[in-house]
Amino acid sequence: MGKKSKSSASAAEKPKKLGNKEYEEQLKKLTVELVKLQQWVVHKGLKVCIIFEGRDGAGKGGTIKAITERVSPRVFRTVALPAPTEREKSQLYVQRYISHLPAAGEVVIFDRSWYNRAGVERVMGFCTEEQADKFLAVTPLFERMMTESGIILLKYWLEVTPEEQARRLEDRINDGRKIWKLSPMDVKSFTRWDEYTRARDLMFASTDTPWAPWFVAHSEDKKRVRLNIIDHLLQHIPYKEVPREKVELPKRGKIGRYKSPDYPYRYVEDVY
């Protein structure tokens, strides 16, 4: 028999979709570790910056939500900047991102980042090719400065197939809960798959460095990619469990000594 092609071998080895029960069980275990990481970050004053990039519909928002759902928003802070104002357009390009970088005891997660210039801005003509090339040339130096200042920088690219992207964008159109996720820019970008592929490849070639490497995650299965990325970041941020004393609730005082006045409360109606 002849050798299987790489694509057919990959298809044969593709794991089945993860069920909700198994997903929730694994996510619970990983979330316990995220809480330990959170306590360690605060305890040691670590500065962590996590970047999520990828095409529209690749699953960035859902992955970020899975990471942050059970941790403190005072420690894990998500940054998703809108389009720049006219004032911001006149500033140094990375200026509006710098103010959001982590201080001691913080984990900052960028839902899209300064790499907008290498992606959507380049492809949609919001900057010139020269500006995009200059950005790629200086970004490794900027990220070197970040890491040498003590910031732990993790950069994730979520990769999705054209078919799965189309399915997810159609889902946004038809699901009233998700329509807010679909922007006019998503629709315009949809026809430019190859242009985004070229922009991605140029970005990797210039900014995949030893001090700030890119990590690529296939996001066909949303549940699996969330678990895989959480596991990966836990492996790449050194942490230990912070010792703490066992907590016991104290005895509650006697209830009923105080009598509330007969106040006309406006109760929420029990519709459900």
N, C-alpha and C positions, 0 to 999 in steps of 0.2 A: 504493500500500500504506500501511496505517496504521502509526503509530509502535509499536515494540515497547515493552511495559511494562518498567519498571525491573527487575522480578524476572526476566522472561524473558531480558532482555538480559544480566543478571548471570549467569544460568544458562548462556547460550551462551558467555560469556567465561570461565567457570570453568575453570581449568587442570586438566589431568589429574593424577592422584596421582603424586607423586614416587617414582621407583624407588629401591631400596636403594643401588645402585651410585652413582647421581648424588648421592643424599643424603650418602653417606659421603665422596664427593670434595669436595663443597661444605663439609661440616662440618669436614673436615680443614683446608681453607684458612682457615676462620673461627677454628678453634681455634688455629692458628698466631698469628693476630692477638690472640686472647684472652691467649695467653702473653706477647706483647709488651705488651699492656695491663697484665697482672699485674706485669711487671718495672717498668713506668713508675709504676704506683701505689705500689710499694715505694720506687722511686728518688726520687719526688717527695713521698712521704708523703700521697698523696691519701686522701680518705675518701669511699667510695662506698656508697650504700644503694639496693638494688633491691627493689621490692615486687611480688609477684605475687598478684593477686586474680582471682576468677572463680568460676563455679558449680562444683559437684562434677562431676568428669569433664571439665573444660575443658582439662586438659593441663598444669597448673602444675608438677607433680612431674617429668614427662618433660622439660619445657623447662629446668627448673633442673638436672636431671641432665646434659642436653646441654651446658649452660654450664660445669658444674663438673667434668666427667669427667676432663679432662686438665690441670687447673690445680691449684695447691697449696691444700690445705684450710687451710693456715696463713694464706693471703691471702684466698681466696674461702671465706667461712664462711656456711653455710646455717642459718637459724633457723626452726624449725617448733615453736612452743610448744603444749603440751597445754592442756586446759581449766584455767582458773585455780583455784588452791587457795582455801580459805576465807580465808586470810590475804591472798592477792593480791586477792580480791574486795573487801576492806576498804580497799585502797590507792587512791591516785590511779590512774585508769584506765590511763593510758599508762606508769605506773611500771615495770611488768614488761617493757616493750619498750625503755625507755630504756637499760637496762644492756647491751642487745645492739647498740646503735648502733655504727658503725665508729669505730675510732681510726685514727691515721695509718698508711697502708700496708695498709688493709684494704678488702675488698669484702664487704659483708654482704647476703645475699639472704634476704628474708622470704618463706617459703611460707605465705601468709596473714599478716596483720599487725594493727595497731591498727584496721584497717577491719573487723574482726570485729564491732565494735559497730554499724557501719552495715549489715551484712549479716545473718549468721546470728543474732546476738543480737537484732536488731530483729525479724526474721521469726519466729524460734522463741520469742519472748517471754522471753528471758533478760535483757532490759532493757526499760524502759518507752519509749514513744514520746518522752516528754520527755527522757529520758536520751540517746536516739539523736539527737534534734534538737540538744541541747546539745553533744554530741560533734562533730557536723558543723559547728557554729558555731565551735568553738575549734580544730579540726584545722588549718585554714589558717594560724592563728597559730603553732601548734606546728611545722608544716612550714616556715614562714617562719624561725622560730628555727633550725631544723636547717640550712637552706640558707645562712643568714647566718653560721653558725658554720663554714662551709666544706664541708659535706657535699653531695656530688652526689647528688641524689635522683631516681630514675626509678621511675615507677609504671605497671605494666602490668595491664590487664584483658583476660583471655582470654575471648572470646565464643564460645559454642557453641550450636547449635540444639537444640531439645527432642528431635528424633529422634536426633541424634548422641549427646546426653547419655544417652538411654535405652539406646542400643546399647552405649555404654562401660560403663555401670553393670551391664547384663546380663552383659557380658564379665567384669566383676569377680566376679560371682556364680558364673559357670561355670568360671573359670580359677583353678586352685589356686595359681598364682603371684601372682595379683592380689587374692585374697579379703581380704588384710590391708588393702587400700586402702578397702574398703567398711565404713563405720562405721554404727552405728544411726542417727546423725544424718543421714547421706546418705539413708537410706531414708525417714526422716520428712520431710526437706526436698524429696523428689522430687515430692510432690503440690502444692508451693507455688511453681510457676513464676512466676505473675503477681506474687505477693508479693515474690519476689526481684527481679523486673524493676523493680517500683516502688522497692524499696530501692536498687537500682543507680542508677536515675535521680535519686533524691534525693541520693545520694552524689556523683554527677558534678556536679550543679547547685551543690553547696556547696563541693566540694574540688578542682575542676578549675581551678587557678589559674595565673597566668603563671609563678610561681616553682616550682610543683610540679604540672605538668599530668598528666592521665591519657592514656596511649596505649593504644588498643584494637587487639587483634589477633584476627582470625578464626582459630579453631583447628580447623576441620573436617579439615584435613590436618595431622596432627601433625608430620610431617617439615618441611613448608613453614613452619609457624608457628615452629618452633624456629630454623630458619635465619634467618627474617625478624627475629625478636627479637634474636638475637645480632648480626646486621648492624646493627640499629637502635641497640642499646646501644653498639656500637663507634663509631657515628657521633656519639653524644651524650656520650661521655666523651673529651675531648681527650687524646691520647697520642702519644708518639713511641717509636721503637725505641731502647732504651738501648744505647749502644756497648759492645761487650765484645771482649776479646782472643780470638783463635782458640784453641780448646782442642785439645791433642794429648795422647794418652795417653803417659805415660813408659814407658821400657823396663821390662819386668817382670823381677824378679830370677829366679835359677835356681829351678825348681820341683823338688821331690823330695828336698831335703836333710833335711826334717823327715819323720819316719815316725810316722803316727798309731798309737796303741795299738789293740789288737784289742778295740774296745768293742762291747757288745751293743746296737746301736742298734735302736730300735723304728720300723721303716720303715712308711710308709703303704702299704697293699696296692695293687698295680697292678690295680684293678678294670676300668679303661677302657683 
